[in-house]
Amino acid sequence: MTDPSTRPDHRHHNVAKTYGRKTRALRGIAMQVHRGEIFGLLGPNGAGKSTLVKILMTVIRPTSCEGRVLGRPVGHKPTLARIGYLPEQHRFPEYLTARQALEFFGALSGVERAVRRRRSGQMLDVVGLSRAADARVRTFSKGMRQRLGVAQALFHEPDLILLDEPTDGVDPEGRREIRAVLQEQKRLGRAVMINSHLLSELEMVCDRAAILVNGSVWGQGTLDELTAYDLRYEVAVATPGAPLDDPAPALATRLTTSGIAATAVRRGVVSLATGNPADVQPVIDAARQAGLLVSAVTPLRPSLEDLFMKAVADGRSGAPVAGRAA
């Protein structure tokens, strides 16, 4: 097993896919996913996310592709047995029970019969379906089917896990359980790659992410790296004994006499365009010298949703990549 701090275990370069003569679904994707991490794949509809995953799974042929998956060239058939895959809008035979469905797909993945029987109950318990183990899939809600799909993808203990919208239709409790399952896969040293539109979910679980726009990688890295372009601090102040009074004039005067340039001073709040806490200390000192109370100091950064919307806007305008490509 490779140390993820030294080199990526899954590296893809120049992944391109063109349909017909003009439709370019992917325009030369370069991406790295390490073992022992959860990697998010983001992008608007039509950005090429599912196309990329299908190329890695050899469901469709790329126009060009250079890279490795689990140490083997992309498309190496035996390597597919070491990958767990949950496609979007997956289907199970409706007449099977949950237990039978897992054992069936486990057999397709080469898991021995005795192991299948033992592991089916374990995996159903992991995804919260133990009470429905002997219920037919046809009776399952969408959320239950997603849970079963996650169990199927993990059943043969793969080294790489590719999940396409794994929490779509799952209730909040179920999403929390699935997050815990994915964190455990990470702890075991496996690589998890998630394609999802639920940005708040990805923000809670992903170590790194790549944003695809118009078939290209807009940015790739940790959330801190991708949001470094707009780090801010806000310092909230108040007038002692007179909370309704606007402290902004007194603070603005003190900041000016102290030679401090704040990006904005509005009612009760100083906004600083910096991610360095040392830059905030003079503002706090100035507020106290002005006889004001400092009620809060808040570090701010763009959310994953903010980052997503910026990427989409840049893609529409043809602006260059703003996020960090790692």
C-alpha positions in Angstrom: 0.0 0.0 0.0 1.4 3.4 -1.0 1.9 6.2 1.5 -0.6 8.8 0.3 1.7 11.6 1.4 4.3 10.6 -1.1 2.4 10.0 -4.3 -1.2 9.5 -5.6 -2.5 6.0 -5.9 -4.9 7.0 -8.7 -3.7 9.5 -11.3 -5.5 10.4 -14.5 -4.0 12.7 -17.2 -5.3 13.8 -20.5 -8.7 12.1 -20.1 -10.8 13.2 -23.0 -14.1 12.1 -24.5 -15.6 13.4 -27.7 -19.0 12.2 -29.0 -19.3 12.5 -32.7 -17.3 15.3 -34.2 -18.2 18.3 -32.0 -19.5 17.2 -28.6 -16.6 17.3 -26.2 -17.7 15.8 -22.9 -14.2 15.8 -21.4 -11.4 18.1 -22.5 -8.2 16.6 -21.0 -8.9 15.9 -17.3 -5.9 15.7 -14.9 -6.8 14.4 -11.5 -5.2 12.7 -8.5 -6.9 10.6 -5.8 -4.9 9.2 -2.9 -5.5 6.2 -0.7 -6.8 7.0 2.7 -8.8 10.0 1.6 -12.4 10.9 0.5 -12.3 12.9 -2.7 -15.3 14.9 -4.0 -16.1 15.3 -7.7 -18.2 18.4 -8.2 -19.7 20.2 -11.2 -22.9 21.3 -12.8 -25.0 18.9 -15.0 -23.2 18.1 -18.2 -19.8 18.9 -16.7 -18.5 15.4 -17.4 -18.5 13.8 -13.9 -20.4 10.7 -14.8 -18.5 10.3 -18.1 -15.2 10.4 -16.2 -16.4 7.7 -13.7 -17.7 5.5 -16.5 -14.4 5.8 -18.3 -12.6 4.6 -15.1 -15.0 1.7 -14.9 -14.6 0.9 -18.7 -18.3 1.4 -19.3 -17.5 3.8 -22.1 -14.3 4.2 -24.1 -12.3 7.4 -23.8 -11.1 9.3 -26.8 -7.7 9.5 -25.0 -6.6 8.6 -21.5 -3.3 8.3 -19.7 -3.3 7.3 -16.1 -3.3 4.6 -13.5 -5.9 3.1 -11.1 -4.7 1.1 -8.2 -1.2 1.0 -9.8 -2.5 -0.3 -13.2 -3.3 1.4 -16.4 -6.9 2.7 -16.7 -8.9 0.0 -18.4 -7.0 -3.0 -16.9 -9.8 -5.5 -16.5 -8.6 -7.5 -13.5 -8.3 -4.3 -11.5 -12.0 -3.7 -11.7 -12.5 -6.5 -9.2 -10.8 -4.2 -6.6 -13.2 -1.3 -7.2 -16.5 -0.8 -5.6 -18.9 1.1 -7.8 -22.3 2.6 -7.1 -23.7 4.1 -10.4 -26.3 6.8 -10.5 -29.9 5.3 -10.8 -28.6 1.8 -10.1 -31.0 -1.2 -10.3 -31.4 -4.4 -8.3 -33.5 -7.3 -9.3 -36.9 -6.5 -7.7 -37.7 -10.0 -6.7 -34.6 -10.5 -4.6 -34.4 -9.7 -0.9 -31.8 -7.3 0.4 -29.7 -10.2 1.7 -30.0 -12.1 -1.6 -29.1 -9.0 -3.6 -25.9 -8.5 -1.6 -25.0 -12.2 -1.9 -25.7 -12.1 -5.7 -23.4 -9.1 -6.3 -20.9 -10.5 -3.9 -20.7 -13.7 -6.1 -20.2 -11.6 -9.2 -17.2 -10.0 -7.4 -15.7 -13.4 -6.6 -16.5 -13.4 -2.8 -16.6 -17.0 -1.5 -20.1 -18.4 -0.5 -19.3 -18.7 3.2 -18.0 -15.2 3.3 -21.0 -13.9 1.4 -23.4 -15.3 3.9 -21.6 -13.9 6.9 -20.9 -10.5 5.3 -24.4 -9.8 4.0 -25.8 -9.5 7.5 -22.8 -7.4 8.6 -23.2 -5.0 5.7 -26.9 -4.6 6.1 -26.4 -3.7 9.7 -23.7 -1.2 8.7 -26.1 0.7 6.4 -29.1 0.4 8.7 -31.1 -2.2 6.8 -30.8 -5.2 9.1 -34.6 -5.2 9.8 -35.3 -5.3 6.1 -32.8 -8.0 5.3 -35.5 -10.4 4.1 -37.8 -7.9 2.5 -38.0 -7.8 -1.3 -36.3 -4.9 -3.0 -39.5 -4.0 -4.8 -40.9 -2.8 -1.4 -37.9 -0.5 -0.7 -38.1 3.3 -0.8 -35.5 5.3 -2.8 -33.5 5.9 0.4 -33.4 2.2 1.3 -32.3 1.4 -2.2 -29.4 3.9 -1.9 -28.4 2.3 1.4 -28.4 -1.1 -0.2 -26.4 0.3 -3.1 -23.7 1.6 -0.8 -23.6 -1.8 0.9 -23.2 -3.5 -2.5 -20.3 -1.2 -3.4 -18.4 -2.0 -0.2 -19.4 -5.7 0.0 -16.2 -7.2 -1.5 -13.9 -4.8 0.5 -12.6 -2.9 -2.5 -9.5 -0.7 -2.4 -11.1 2.1 -4.4 -14.8 3.1 -4.0 -16.6 5.1 -6.7 -20.0 6.5 -5.6 -22.3 8.4 -7.9 -24.9 10.4 -5.9 -24.7 7.9 -2.9 -27.1 9.9 -0.6 -29.7 10.9 -3.2 -33.1 10.4 -1.6 -31.6 9.4 1.8 -33.1 11.0 4.9 -30.8 13.0 7.2 -30.2 10.1 9.6 -29.3 7.9 6.7 -26.9 10.5 5.3 -25.2 10.7 8.6 -24.8 6.9 8.8 -23.4 6.8 5.3 -20.9 9.5 6.2 -19.8 7.4 9.1 -19.4 4.4 6.8 -17.2 6.4 4.4 -15.0 7.7 7.2 -14.4 4.1 8.3 -13.4 3.2 4.7 -10.9 6.1 4.9 -9.6 4.9 8.2 -9.0 1.5 6.6 -6.8 3.2 4.0 -9.2 2.9 1.1 -9.7 5.7 -1.5 -13.3 7.0 -1.8 -14.4 9.1 -4.7 -17.8 10.7 -4.5 -19.8 12.4 -7.2 -22.7 14.4 -5.6 -24.8 17.5 -5.9 -25.3 17.7 -2.1 -22.5 20.2 -1.5 -23.1 20.5 2.3 -22.6 16.7 2.6 -19.4 16.8 0.7 -18.1 19.7 2.7 -18.5 17.6 5.8 -16.8 14.5 4.6 -14.3 15.3 1.8 -10.6 15.8 2.3 -10.1 17.1 -1.2 -12.2 17.9 -4.2 -12.1 18.7 -7.9 -14.6 20.9 -9.7 -15.4 20.2 -13.3 -16.8 22.8 -15.6 -17.4 22.3 -19.3 -15.4 19.1 -19.3 -12.3 20.6 -17.6 -11.0 20.8 -14.1 -11.6 24.3 -12.8 -9.8 23.7 -9.5 -8.5 20.8 -7.4 -7.2 20.6 -3.8 -8.4 20.8 -0.2 -11.2 23.2 0.6 -8.8 25.5 2.3 -6.6 25.6 -0.8 -9.6 26.2 -3.1 -11.0 29.0 -1.0 -7.8 30.8 -0.3 -8.7 33.5 -2.8 -11.3 35.0 -0.5 -10.4 34.6 3.2 -11.8 37.2 5.6 -12.2 38.1 9.2 -15.1 40.0 10.7 -14.8 41.8 14.1 -18.1 42.6 15.8 -18.1 45.5 18.3 -20.7 47.3 20.4 -21.0 50.4 22.6 -21.0 49.5 26.3 -24.3 50.3 27.9 -25.8 51.5 24.7 -26.2 48.4 22.4 -28.5 50.4 19.9 -25.9 53.0 19.3 -23.8 52.7 16.1 -20.2 52.1 17.1 -18.9 52.5 13.5 -18.0 56.2 13.6 -15.9 55.9 16.8 -14.2 52.8 15.5 -13.6 54.3 12.1 -11.9 57.3 13.7 -9.7 55.1 15.9 -8.7 52.9 13.0 -7.8 56.0 10.9 -5.7 57.5 13.7 -4.0 54.1 14.2 -3.2 53.8 10.5 -5.3 50.6 10.1 -7.0 50.1 6.7 -10.1 48.0 7.0 -11.9 46.9 3.9 -15.3 47.9 5.4 -16.6 49.3 8.6 -20.4 49.1 8.8 -22.7 49.1 11.8 -21.0 47.1 14.5 -18.7 45.1 12.1 -15.2 45.5 10.7 -14.4 43.4 7.7 -10.8 42.6 6.9 -9.6 40.9 3.7 -7.1 38.6 5.3 -6.8 35.1 6.5 -4.0 36.0 8.9 -5.1 36.3 12.6 -2.2 38.6 13.3 -3.8 41.2 11.1 -6.8 41.2 13.3 -5.1 42.1 16.6 -4.6 45.8 15.8 -8.3 46.2 15.1 -9.2 44.6 18.4 -6.7 46.9 20.1 -8.2 49.9 18.3 -11.7 49.0 19.3 -10.8 48.7 23.0 -8.9 52.0 22.8 -12.2 53.5 21.4 -14.0 52.2 24.5 -15.9 49.6 22.5 -16.7 46.0 23.4 -15.4 43.2 21.1 -18.3 40.7 20.9 -17.0 38.4 18.2 -14.1 37.7 15.9 -15.2 35.4 13.1 -12.9 33.9 10.4 -14.8 33.6 7.1 -14.2 31.7 3.9 -16.3 30.8 0.9 -18.5 27.7 1.4 -18.3 24.8 -1.1 -21.6 26.2 -2.6 -19.9 29.6 -3.0 -17.0 27.9 -4.7 -19.3 25.9 -6.9 -21.2 29.0 -8.1 -17.9 30.9 -8.8 -16.7 27.9 -10.9 -19.9 27.9 -12.9 -19.8 31.6 -13.4 -16.2 31.5 -14.5 -17.1 28.7 -16.9 -19.9 30.7 -18.5 -17.7 33.8 -18.8 -14.6 31.9 -20.1 -12.6 33.2 -17.1 -9.3 31.4 -16.3 -9.1 28.8 -13.5 -9.4 30.5 -10.1 -9.2 27.5 -7.8 -6.0 25.7 -7.0 -5.1 22.9 -9.4 -3.0 20.3 -7.4 
